[in-house]
Amino acid sequence: MNTIPKKILNRLLKTKSPLSDFCFIKTNQKGIIKDYFGPINKYSNDTIKKDEPATEFFSFLNGLYPFKEKELMLSNLQIRKKKYTNVLILNEENKEVWILFFDVTRSVKKYEKIISRRNKYLLKEEKSLASENDNPLGHLELFEIATFRKTSPEGYKPKGILPEWIYQLKPELQKMPAPYKLNEVFPFLDVFEMEVADFWKKNESGIYKSGQWIESDKNGKEYLMKAFATNHKGKSYLLLRMLNNELSGGQEVYQKAREQQLAYEKLAKAENRLKELLEYKEKFVSIISHDLRSPIASVYGVAQMLTNDDELKSKLDDFSLEMLYGIKSEMARLLDYNDKLYHWSNLELGNFNINLEKVTVKKLAETVARTAEHALKNKNISFQTNIPDTLTITVDITLFLQALNNLIANAIKFTPEGGIVGINAQRDNVDKITISVYDTGVGMPEDVKEKLFKQQTTSMGTKGEKGSGLGLGIVKKVIENHGFDISVESIPGKGSQFIISIFEKKDKVPN
């Protein structure tokens, strides 16, 4: 037997566990037994053997290897019938792992029933080493932590064994099929989920902690709770911990938790009410704009017919003729605004599907040019393109054309007569295509550019054109739902350029 390293020996001497019947196992970083000392076999149902995995003899070690922590103390484990031990696991600077056993059977005898209930899940003789339900974060149930993996926007699947307290507090979980909607079981989580949404989405490292709150079971017993959010190997996890056994500060701590819970519940109710009102508003806008389109289009059609009737126009004086053209112009603007409002509300509500098709960028540009032909002629603006004939992209043609039309209409609006508006496109590398919509217009200052996609703004065009403020909002929504990026470059007095970056990933599916 090799000498016990001095660091391990010093740590052993500091432990509060009794040294009677002390023994230990030494393993490598993979959990293979390299040596052992003392009456170790009395802690196992099988004879300990060198060069065998330690998990073969001690099921509580499953999931702990490779052991990364400096040390871990597991207290009052029932290893065999009427046999209890403290286990101290020490990491010798990533060389060997020392598992130290201390017999504590006598000191815990009077607590045998309680400890037995707590550790019963460690006594299973046949535990699958790669069960679908294993907890990838380790045996957190040993620390009274319930682990759930986030499987959908509202669903959570339990991982590993849930501690007994969670079923005492929420017995309905035993009958509820997974995935669970935990925010319905623990309303406090409604707000916490909003707080950690970006943390989960960006798959950031670390742990995000909630405040403390109080839950009560059917008998009125209060449980002091805390939630944690973390990410592991590309998946998101929610951890729930009951703090009653760690409580310090007595009633003051409970009262603070109650106050925080009350504040969160008020915030959650307000947030849910706001969601309902916003959804109602967007549905209302969608319905109204849809119903208004027909009468607006009818009036515009009549005005257009009248302005094309030379015989009728010859009978009208200048004032009446001006009024007729004014009606046509305003109805055209109202129809355009109504269409944008309808599309914007449906995009906000998510009432659309992305139907992907391959199309050449040149074909899209030609369609956009035909749509903008009248507006271009009206301001004597040239339309230019520089696009390779064979350059193709995969998009929802209808939605993407809508975004390009809005960008071109915006460019025409802010370009003076005689200017230039155009579309350039190129493949920057194997996986990236860039489409630029540019103009030689008035440009915009830095402060306007920064707010461009963050809030609805509208300004008069160079010929007094009015806008709805919705066009760029629709563009951003369409581009984002394709999984693309959009940015803007602009120089006051020289023009602007909106740049759509398309990243071609074969395995990427738009939301």
Buried (B, 14 or more C-beta within 10 A) or exposed (E): EEEBBEEBEEBBEEBEBEEEBBBBBBBBBEBBBBEBBBEBEBBBEEEBEEEBBBBBBBBBBBBBBEBEEEEBEBBBBBBEEEEBBBBBBBBBEEEBBBBBBBBBBEEBEEEBEEBBEBBEBBBEEEBEEEEEEBBEBBBBBBEBBBBBBBBEEEBBBBBBBBBBBBEBBBEEBEEEEEBBEBBEBBBBBBBBBEBBEEBBEEEEEEEBBBBBBBBEEEEEEBBBBBBBBBBEEEBBBBBBBBBEEEEEEEEEBBEBBBEBBEEBBEEBEEEEEEEEEEEEEBBEBBEBBBEBBEEBBEBBEEBBEBBEEEEEBEEEEEEEBEEBBEBBEBBBBBBBBBBBBBBBBBBBBEEBEBEEEEBBBBEBBBBBBEBBEEBBEEBEBEBEBEBEEEBBBBBBBEBBBBBBBBBBBBBBBBBBEEBBBBBBBBBEEEEEBBBBBBBBBBBBEEEBBEEBBEEEEEEEBBEEBBBBBBBBBBBBBBBBBBBBEBEBEBEEEEBBBBBBBBEEEEEEEBE
